[in-house]
Amino acid sequence: MARIVLQTRRDRRSFDRGEAVQRAGGPMKIACVGWGSLVWSPADLPIVGGWRLNGPALPVEFTRQSKDGRMTLVITDGAKPVTVFWSELEATSPDEARKMLGAREGVPNANIPSSIGLWQSGASTADAVASVIADWAVAAKLEGVVWTALPPKFGVKTITPSADQVIAYLAALQGEPRRRAEEYIRRAPLQIATAYRQRIERTLGWISVA
């Protein structure tokens, strides 16, 4: 797997100058980072050239209970960072890319600013995850990056469930909800080797098929 080396501040200034030229004479280079079903089922998201393995290292975990019963991967405070995926998008601006990802994720337009992350070249970063993505993006010579920023959720509460809670919940599922939940765990890219996933594999036997 290729290793990305972060640029120095001097390199960043050089890139910022080159960025203005690119904006004036060619399309912007905008990417999406992903780690869950987006990778194996991008649907209408206009990715270019498939997914690449050497995205930023982000703290993702199976901590969001979806409406259909799955426990999905989201950015989770305190989780061990894993290297995620990325792909360029056919988008003319970071804002357009954000709306595209929001549509794929089923996020209402009013919730896109809070649920779809966005970094643009030259912008300040508000948190640790955005800073990691910004450093990686500058090194990759990108002008914009979007990502899913939905929070952990368990039941109806915006909380981070423990591994024991997630396993107990998954083990109790029956029928179609269990099938969907198992499929999601098994199809998650092997590269996304989180702590909860290892526990789920040992306890429920839901080994990766990715």
PyRosetta script that sets phi, psi and omega in degrees:
from pyrosetta import init, pose_from_sequence

init()
pose = pose_from_sequence("MARIVLQTRRDRRSFDRGEAVQRAGGPMKIACVGWGSLVWSPADLPIVGGWRLNGPALPVEFTRQSKDGRMTLVITDGAKPVTVFWSELEATSPDEARKMLGAREGVPNANIPSSIGLWQSGASTADAVASVIADWAVAAKLEGVVWTALPPKFGVKTITPSADQVIAYLAALQGEPRRRAEEYIRRAPLQIATAYRQRIERTLGWISVA")
pose.set_psi(1, 132.3)
pose.set_omega(1, -177.5)
pose.set_phi(2, -66.6)
pose.set_psi(2, 142.6)
pose.set_omega(2, 178.3)
pose.set_phi(3, -103.4)
pose.set_psi(3, 128.6)
pose.set_omega(3, 179.6)
pose.set_phi(4, -94.5)
pose.set_psi(4, 127.1)
pose.set_omega(4, 179.1)
pose.set_phi(5, -99.0)
pose.set_psi(5, 127.3)
pose.set_omega(5, -178.5)
pose.set_phi(6, -66.2)
pose.set_psi(6, 142.2)
pose.set_omega(6, 179.2)
pose.set_phi(7, -79.3)
pose.set_psi(7, 158.5)
pose.set_omega(7, 175.5)
pose.set_phi(8, -80.5)
pose.set_psi(8, 170.6)
pose.set_omega(8, 178.0)
pose.set_phi(9, -62.1)
pose.set_psi(9, -35.9)
pose.set_omega(9, 178.7)
pose.set_phi(10, -63.4)
pose.set_psi(10, -42.5)
pose.set_omega(10, 177.6)
pose.set_phi(11, -61.5)
pose.set_psi(11, -39.0)
pose.set_omega(11, -179.5)
pose.set_phi(12, -62.8)
pose.set_psi(12, -41.6)
pose.set_omega(12, 179.8)
pose.set_phi(13, -63.7)
pose.set_psi(13, -39.4)
pose.set_omega(13, 178.7)
pose.set_phi(14, -63.0)
pose.set_psi(14, -41.7)
pose.set_omega(14, 179.2)
pose.set_phi(15, -66.0)
pose.set_psi(15, -39.0)
pose.set_omega(15, 179.3)
pose.set_phi(16, -59.8)
pose.set_psi(16, -38.0)
pose.set_omega(16, 178.5)
pose.set_phi(17, -68.0)
pose.set_psi(17, -42.0)
pose.set_omega(17, 179.0)
pose.set_phi(18, -66.7)
pose.set_psi(18, -29.3)
pose.set_omega(18, -178.7)
pose.set_phi(19, -60.7)
pose.set_psi(19, -42.7)
pose.set_omega(19, -178.6)
pose.set_phi(20, -61.9)
pose.set_psi(20, -37.8)
pose.set_omega(20, 178.6)
pose.set_phi(21, -65.0)
pose.set_psi(21, -44.0)
pose.set_omega(21, -178.8)
pose.set_phi(22, -64.0)
pose.set_psi(22, -40.5)
pose.set_omega(22, 179.2)
pose.set_phi(23, -62.3)
pose.set_psi(23, -34.6)
pose.set_omega(23, -178.0)
pose.set_phi(24, -76.4)
pose.set_psi(24, -30.4)
pose.set_omega(24, -171.9)
pose.set_phi(25, -118.9)
pose.set_psi(25, 2.6)
pose.set_omega(25, -178.0)
pose.set_phi(26, -166.5)
pose.set_psi(26, 174.3)
pose.set_omega(26, -178.5)
pose.set_phi(27, -68.8)
pose.set_psi(27, 151.6)
pose.set_omega(27, 177.0)
pose.set_phi(28, -74.9)
pose.set_psi(28, 149.9)
pose.set_omega(28, 178.6)
pose.set_phi(29, -99.4)
pose.set_psi(29, 102.6)
pose.set_omega(29, -174.1)
pose.set_phi(30, -120.2)
pose.set_psi(30, 138.2)
pose.set_omega(30, -176.2)
pose.set_phi(31, -126.5)
pose.set_psi(31, 161.6)
pose.set_omega(31, 171.4)
pose.set_phi(32, -120.8)
pose.set_psi(32, 138.1)
pose.set_omega(32, 172.9)
pose.set_phi(33, -105.6)
pose.set_psi(33, 144.7)
pose.set_omega(33, -177.1)
pose.set_phi(34, -148.5)
pose.set_psi(34, 166.2)
pose.set_omega(34, -176.0)
pose.set_phi(35, -152.5)
pose.set_psi(35, -14.6)
pose.set_omega(35, -177.0)
pose.set_phi(36, -119.0)
pose.set_psi(36, -131.2)
pose.set_omega(36, -175.8)
pose.set_phi(37, -63.1)
pose.set_psi(37, -20.6)
pose.set_omega(37, 176.6)
pose.set_phi(38, -57.5)
pose.set_psi(38, -32.6)
pose.set_omega(38, -177.0)
pose.set_phi(39, -72.4)
pose.set_psi(39, -44.9)
pose.set_omega(39, -177.7)
pose.set_phi(40, -93.6)
pose.set_psi(40, -10.3)
pose.set_omega(40, 179.9)
pose.set_phi(41, -146.5)
pose.set_psi(41, 71.7)
pose.set_omega(41, -177.7)
pose.set_phi(42, -70.6)
pose.set_psi(42, -12.1)
pose.set_omega(42, 179.8)
pose.set_phi(43, 56.8)
pose.set_psi(43, -124.5)
pose.set_omega(43, -175.9)
pose.set_phi(44, -89.5)
pose.set_psi(44, 4.8)
pose.set_omega(44, 178.9)
pose.set_phi(45, -66.1)
pose.set_psi(45, 122.4)
pose.set_omega(45, -172.7)
pose.set_phi(46, -80.9)
pose.set_psi(46, 73.2)
pose.set_omega(46, 178.6)
pose.set_phi(47, -76.6)
pose.set_psi(47, 154.3)
pose.set_omega(47, -177.3)
pose.set_phi(48, -116.2)
pose.set_psi(48, 117.0)
pose.set_omega(48, 172.9)
pose.set_phi(49, 76.6)
pose.set_psi(49, 15.9)
pose.set_omega(49, 177.9)
pose.set_phi(50, 81.4)
pose.set_psi(50, 179.4)
pose.set_omega(50, -177.2)
pose.set_phi(51, -90.8)
pose.set_psi(51, 138.6)
pose.set_omega(51, 177.4)
pose.set_phi(52, -103.3)
pose.set_psi(52, 150.8)
pose.set_omega(52, -171.1)
pose.set_phi(53, -82.6)
pose.set_psi(53, -19.3)
pose.set_omega(53, -167.9)
pose.set_phi(54, -103.3)
pose.set_psi(54, 56.9)
pose.set_omega(54, 174.5)
pose.set_phi(55, -80.8)
pose.set_psi(55, -171.8)
pose.set_omega(55, 178.8)
pose.set_phi(56, -71.5)
pose.set_psi(56, 161.8)
pose.set_omega(56, 176.2)
pose.set_phi(57, -91.5)
pose.set_psi(57, 113.4)
pose.set_omega(57, -174.3)
pose.set_phi(58, -124.4)
pose.set_psi(58, 149.8)
pose.set_omega(58, -179.7)
pose.set_phi(59, -82.9)
pose.set_psi(59, 86.9)
pose.set_omega(59, 179.7)
pose.set_phi(60, -109.6)
pose.set_psi(60, 150.4)
pose.set_omega(60, -179.3)
pose.set_phi(61, -157.1)
pose.set_psi(61, 162.5)
pose.set_omega(61, -179.9)
pose.set_phi(62, -80.8)
pose.set_psi(62, 76.1)
pose.set_omega(62, -171.8)
pose.set_phi(63, -127.5)
pose.set_psi(63, 12.5)
pose.set_omega(63, 178.4)
pose.set_phi(64, -121.0)
pose.set_psi(64, 117.4)
pose.set_omega(64, 176.9)
pose.set_phi(65, -82.1)
pose.set_psi(65, 119.1)
pose.set_omega(65, -178.0)
pose.set_phi(66, -86.8)
pose.set_psi(66, 171.2)
pose.set_omega(66, -178.4)
pose.set_phi(67, -63.9)
pose.set_psi(67, -28.7)
pose.set_omega(67, -178.5)
pose.set_phi(68, -92.2)
pose.set_psi(68, 7.8)
pose.set_omega(68, 173.1)
pose.set_phi(69, 100.8)
pose.set_psi(69, -11.9)
pose.set_omega(69, -179.7)
pose.set_phi(70, -70.9)
pose.set_psi(70, 154.6)
pose.set_omega(70, 166.9)
pose.set_phi(71, -101.2)
pose.set_psi(71, 111.9)
pose.set_omega(71, -171.4)
pose.set_phi(72, -105.1)
pose.set_psi(72, 161.8)
pose.set_omega(72, -178.0)
pose.set_phi(73, -82.2)
pose.set_psi(73, 125.3)
pose.set_omega(73, 174.3)
pose.set_phi(74, -140.6)
pose.set_psi(74, 162.7)
pose.set_omega(74, 175.3)
pose.set_phi(75, -62.9)
pose.set_psi(75, 129.7)
pose.set_omega(75, -172.3)
pose.set_phi(76, -135.5)
pose.set_psi(76, 120.7)
pose.set_omega(76, 177.5)
pose.set_phi(77, -56.3)
pose.set_psi(77, 132.2)
pose.set_omega(77, 176.8)
pose.set_phi(78, 89.5)
pose.set_psi(78, -10.7)
pose.set_omega(78, 178.1)
pose.set_phi(79, -73.8)
pose.set_psi(79, 152.5)
pose.set_omega(79, 178.0)
pose.set_phi(80, -71.4)
pose.set_psi(80, 127.6)
pose.set_omega(80, 179.9)
pose.set_phi(81, -63.0)
pose.set_psi(81, 140.1)
pose.set_omega(81, 173.6)
pose.set_phi(82, -128.7)
pose.set_psi(82, 151.3)
pose.set_omega(82, 179.7)
pose.set_phi(83, -74.1)
pose.set_psi(83, 123.0)
pose.set_omega(83, -176.9)
pose.set_phi(84, -100.4)
pose.set_psi(84, -176.8)
pose.set_omega(84, -176.1)
pose.set_phi(85, -100.8)
pose.set_psi(85, 164.0)
pose.set_omega(85, 174.3)
pose.set_phi(86, -152.2)
pose.set_psi(86, 156.6)
pose.set_omega(86, 175.3)
pose.set_phi(87, -150.8)
pose.set_psi(87, 147.5)
pose.set_omega(87, 171.2)
pose.set_phi(88, -69.8)
pose.set_psi(88, 154.0)
pose.set_omega(88, 178.2)
pose.set_phi(89, -117.6)
pose.set_psi(89, 148.9)
pose.set_omega(89, 171.7)
pose.set_phi(90, -82.4)
pose.set_psi(90, 80.8)
pose.set_omega(90, -179.4)
pose.set_phi(91, -135.6)
pose.set_psi(91, 145.7)
pose.set_omega(91, -177.6)
pose.set_phi(92, -90.2)
pose.set_psi(92, -12.9)
pose.set_omega(92, -180.0)
pose.set_phi(93, -156.9)
pose.set_psi(93, 157.8)
pose.set_omega(93, 175.9)
pose.set_phi(94, -58.3)
pose.set_psi(94, -38.0)
pose.set_omega(94, 179.2)
pose.set_phi(95, -63.4)
pose.set_psi(95, -39.6)
pose.set_omega(95, 177.5)
pose.set_phi(96, -65.2)
pose.set_psi(96, -41.7)
pose.set_omega(96, 178.5)
pose.set_phi(97, -61.0)
pose.set_psi(97, -39.2)
pose.set_omega(97, 179.1)
pose.set_phi(98, -62.7)
pose.set_psi(98, -42.3)
pose.set_omega(98, 178.9)
pose.set_phi(99, -67.5)
pose.set_psi(99, -36.9)
pose.set_omega(99, 177.7)
pose.set_phi(100, -61.7)
pose.set_psi(100, -47.0)
pose.set_omega(100, -180.0)
pose.set_phi(101, -67.0)
pose.set_psi(101, -38.4)
pose.set_omega(101, 177.3)
pose.set_phi(102, -60.1)
pose.set_psi(102, -39.9)
pose.set_omega(102, 178.6)
pose.set_phi(103, -65.5)
pose.set_psi(103, -42.2)
pose.set_omega(103, 178.8)
pose.set_phi(104, -63.2)
pose.set_psi(104, -36.4)
pose.set_omega(104, -176.9)
pose.set_phi(105, -86.9)
pose.set_psi(105, -2.2)
pose.set_omega(105, 179.5)
pose.set_phi(106, 71.0)
pose.set_psi(106, 29.4)
pose.set_omega(106, -179.1)
pose.set_phi(107, -89.0)
pose.set_psi(107, 126.1)
pose.set_omega(107, 176.0)
pose.set_phi(108, -58.8)
pose.set_psi(108, 148.3)
pose.set_omega(108, -177.3)
pose.set_phi(109, -54.3)
pose.set_psi(109, -38.0)
pose.set_omega(109, -178.3)
pose.set_phi(110, -65.9)
pose.set_psi(110, -23.0)
pose.set_omega(110, -177.1)
pose.set_phi(111, -98.1)
pose.set_psi(111, -4.1)
pose.set_omega(111, -176.7)
pose.set_phi(112, -58.5)
pose.set_psi(112, -43.5)
pose.set_omega(112, -179.8)
pose.set_phi(113, -57.9)
pose.set_psi(113, -32.1)
pose.set_omega(113, -178.6)
pose.set_phi(114, -95.2)
pose.set_psi(114, -20.6)
pose.set_omega(114, -173.2)
pose.set_phi(115, -107.1)
pose.set_psi(115, -14.8)
pose.set_omega(115, 178.0)
pose.set_phi(116, -122.2)
pose.set_psi(116, 114.5)
pose.set_omega(116, -179.1)
pose.set_phi(117, -72.2)
pose.set_psi(117, 151.7)
pose.set_omega(117, -179.0)
pose.set_phi(118, -145.6)
pose.set_psi(118, 129.2)
pose.set_omega(118, 169.8)
pose.set_phi(119, -121.9)
pose.set_psi(119, 136.5)
pose.set_omega(119, 174.7)
pose.set_phi(120, -125.5)
pose.set_psi(120, 145.7)
pose.set_omega(120, -179.7)
pose.set_phi(121, -55.8)
pose.set_psi(121, 130.7)
pose.set_omega(121, 179.1)
pose.set_phi(122, 89.7)
pose.set_psi(122, -8.6)
pose.set_omega(122, -178.4)
pose.set_phi(123, -85.0)
pose.set_psi(123, 150.2)
pose.set_omega(123, 174.8)
pose.set_phi(124, -76.7)
pose.set_psi(124, 156.8)
pose.set_omega(124, -178.7)
pose.set_phi(125, -109.0)
pose.set_psi(125, 142.4)
pose.set_omega(125, -171.8)
pose.set_phi(126, -96.0)
pose.set_psi(126, -20.1)
pose.set_omega(126, -176.5)
pose.set_phi(127, -148.9)
pose.set_psi(127, 178.0)
pose.set_omega(127, -174.6)
pose.set_phi(128, -64.7)
pose.set_psi(128, -42.6)
pose.set_omega(128, -179.5)
pose.set_phi(129, -63.5)
pose.set_psi(129, -45.3)
pose.set_omega(129, 178.4)
pose.set_phi(130, -61.8)
pose.set_psi(130, -34.5)
pose.set_omega(130, 178.6)
pose.set_phi(131, -66.8)
pose.set_psi(131, -41.5)
pose.set_omega(131, 176.9)
pose.set_phi(132, -61.7)
pose.set_psi(132, -46.1)
pose.set_omega(132, 179.5)
pose.set_phi(133, -63.7)
pose.set_psi(133, -39.6)
pose.set_omega(133, -179.9)
pose.set_phi(134, -63.1)
pose.set_psi(134, -46.5)
pose.set_omega(134, 179.4)
pose.set_phi(135, -61.7)
pose.set_psi(135, -44.0)
pose.set_omega(135, 178.5)
pose.set_phi(136, -63.5)
pose.set_psi(136, -42.3)
pose.set_omega(136, -177.6)
pose.set_phi(137, -64.5)
pose.set_psi(137, -41.0)
pose.set_omega(137, 178.0)
pose.set_phi(138, -62.7)
pose.set_psi(138, -43.0)
pose.set_omega(138, 179.0)
pose.set_phi(139, -63.9)
pose.set_psi(139, -32.8)
pose.set_omega(139, -179.8)
pose.set_phi(140, -86.7)
pose.set_psi(140, 2.7)
pose.set_omega(140, 178.6)
pose.set_phi(141, 60.3)
pose.set_psi(141, 43.1)
pose.set_omega(141, 176.4)
pose.set_phi(142, -98.4)
pose.set_psi(142, 155.1)
pose.set_omega(142, 178.2)
pose.set_phi(143, -105.9)
pose.set_psi(143, -13.2)
pose.set_omega(143, 178.2)
pose.set_phi(144, -161.4)
pose.set_psi(144, 148.0)
pose.set_omega(144, 177.5)
pose.set_phi(145, -140.0)
pose.set_psi(145, 138.8)
pose.set_omega(145, 174.4)
pose.set_phi(146, -124.0)
pose.set_psi(146, 153.4)
pose.set_omega(146, 179.1)
pose.set_phi(147, -156.8)
pose.set_psi(147, 159.1)
pose.set_omega(147, 177.6)
pose.set_phi(148, -77.1)
pose.set_psi(148, 127.0)
pose.set_omega(148, -175.6)
pose.set_phi(149, -119.9)
pose.set_psi(149, 29.0)
pose.set_omega(149, 176.2)
pose.set_phi(150, -65.8)
pose.set_psi(150, 142.2)
pose.set_omega(150, -177.0)
pose.set_phi(151, -85.3)
pose.set_psi(151, 166.2)
pose.set_omega(151, 170.4)
pose.set_phi(152, -58.8)
pose.set_psi(152, 152.0)
pose.set_omega(152, 178.7)
pose.set_phi(153, -156.9)
pose.set_psi(153, 138.2)
pose.set_omega(153, 178.3)
pose.set_phi(154, -138.1)
pose.set_psi(154, 120.3)
pose.set_omega(154, -170.7)
pose.set_phi(155, 67.3)
pose.set_psi(155, -126.8)
pose.set_omega(155, 178.6)
pose.set_phi(156, -104.7)
pose.set_psi(156, 5.8)
pose.set_omega(156, -175.2)
pose.set_phi(157, -104.7)
pose.set_psi(157, 141.1)
pose.set_omega(157, 175.6)
pose.set_phi(158, -83.7)
pose.set_psi(158, 77.5)
pose.set_omega(158, -179.6)
pose.set_phi(159, -133.3)
pose.set_psi(159, 163.4)
pose.set_omega(159, 176.9)
pose.set_phi(160, -98.3)
pose.set_psi(160, 110.6)
pose.set_omega(160, 179.2)
pose.set_phi(161, -72.1)
pose.set_psi(161, 152.4)
pose.set_omega(161, 175.6)
pose.set_phi(162, -77.1)
pose.set_psi(162, 166.5)
pose.set_omega(162, 176.5)
pose.set_phi(163, -60.0)
pose.set_psi(163, -40.2)
pose.set_omega(163, 179.1)
pose.set_phi(164, -62.1)
pose.set_psi(164, -41.2)
pose.set_omega(164, 178.8)
pose.set_phi(165, -64.8)
pose.set_psi(165, -42.3)
pose.set_omega(165, -179.8)
pose.set_phi(166, -64.0)
pose.set_psi(166, -44.8)
pose.set_omega(166, -178.7)
pose.set_phi(167, -65.3)
pose.set_psi(167, -43.0)
pose.set_omega(167, 178.6)
pose.set_phi(168, -62.4)
pose.set_psi(168, -41.0)
pose.set_omega(168, 178.5)
pose.set_phi(169, -63.3)
pose.set_psi(169, -49.2)
pose.set_omega(169, -178.7)
pose.set_phi(170, -63.5)
pose.set_psi(170, -39.9)
pose.set_omega(170, -178.6)
pose.set_phi(171, -64.3)
pose.set_psi(171, -28.0)
pose.set_omega(171, -177.3)
pose.set_phi(172, -85.7)
pose.set_psi(172, -11.1)
pose.set_omega(172, -178.9)
pose.set_phi(173, -66.5)
pose.set_psi(173, 150.8)
pose.set_omega(173, 178.5)
pose.set_phi(174, -134.4)
pose.set_psi(174, 159.7)
pose.set_omega(174, 171.8)
pose.set_phi(175, 60.7)
pose.set_psi(175, -140.2)
pose.set_omega(175, -175.7)
pose.set_phi(176, -62.7)
pose.set_psi(176, -41.7)
pose.set_omega(176, 176.4)
pose.set_phi(177, -57.8)
pose.set_psi(177, -39.2)
pose.set_omega(177, 178.1)
pose.set_phi(178, -67.0)
pose.set_psi(178, -41.0)
pose.set_omega(178, 179.1)
pose.set_phi(179, -60.5)
pose.set_psi(179, -45.3)
pose.set_omega(179, -179.7)
pose.set_phi(180, -64.3)
pose.set_psi(180, -42.7)
pose.set_omega(180, -179.0)
pose.set_phi(181, -64.4)
pose.set_psi(181, -43.5)
pose.set_omega(181, 179.3)
pose.set_phi(182, -65.1)
pose.set_psi(182, -42.0)
pose.set_omega(182, 179.1)
pose.set_phi(183, -59.1)
pose.set_psi(183, -42.4)
pose.set_omega(183, -178.7)
pose.set_phi(184, -62.9)
pose.set_psi(184, -45.8)
pose.set_omega(184, 179.6)
pose.set_phi(185, -62.2)
pose.set_psi(185, -47.1)
pose.set_omega(185, -176.3)
pose.set_phi(186, -66.9)
pose.set_psi(186, -35.3)
pose.set_omega(186, -176.0)
pose.set_phi(187, -87.1)
pose.set_psi(187, -9.8)
pose.set_omega(187, 175.2)
pose.set_phi(188, -56.3)
pose.set_psi(188, 135.8)
pose.set_omega(188, -177.2)
pose.set_phi(189, -53.1)
pose.set_psi(189, 138.2)
pose.set_omega(189, -178.4)
pose.set_phi(190, -56.0)
pose.set_psi(190, -31.2)
pose.set_omega(190, 179.4)
pose.set_phi(191, -61.0)
pose.set_psi(191, -26.2)
pose.set_omega(191, -178.2)
pose.set_phi(192, -87.0)
pose.set_psi(192, 70.6)
pose.set_omega(192, -174.5)
pose.set_phi(193, -92.3)
pose.set_psi(193, 79.1)
pose.set_omega(193, -177.0)
pose.set_phi(194, -84.6)
pose.set_psi(194, 167.1)
pose.set_omega(194, 179.2)
pose.set_phi(195, -65.0)
pose.set_psi(195, -42.5)
pose.set_omega(195, 179.4)
pose.set_phi(196, -64.2)
pose.set_psi(196, -39.3)
pose.set_omega(196, -178.8)
pose.set_phi(197, -61.4)
pose.set_psi(197, -43.1)
pose.set_omega(197, 179.1)
pose.set_phi(198, -61.5)
pose.set_psi(198, -38.9)
pose.set_omega(198, 177.5)
pose.set_phi(199, -67.3)
pose.set_psi(199, -42.2)
pose.set_omega(199, 179.8)
pose.set_phi(200, -63.0)
pose.set_psi(200, -42.1)
pose.set_omega(200, 179.6)
pose.set_phi(201, -63.1)
pose.set_psi(201, -43.3)
pose.set_omega(201, -179.4)
pose.set_phi(202, -68.0)
pose.set_psi(202, -37.0)
pose.set_omega(202, -173.5)
pose.set_phi(203, -85.8)
pose.set_psi(203, -44.4)
pose.set_omega(203, -174.7)
pose.set_phi(204, -104.0)
pose.set_psi(204, -12.1)
pose.set_omega(204, 179.9)
pose.set_phi(205, 74.8)
pose.set_psi(205, 19.3)
pose.set_omega(205, -178.9)
pose.set_phi(206, -85.2)
pose.set_psi(206, 77.7)
pose.set_omega(206, -175.4)
pose.set_phi(207, -80.0)
pose.set_psi(207, 148.9)
pose.set_omega(207, -177.1)
pose.set_phi(208, -60.3)
pose.set_psi(208, 140.1)
pose.set_omega(208, 171.4)
pose.set_phi(209, -116.1)
pose.set_psi(209, 9.0)
pose.set_omega(209, -178.0)
pose.set_phi(210, -72.7)
pose.dump_pdb("model.pdb")
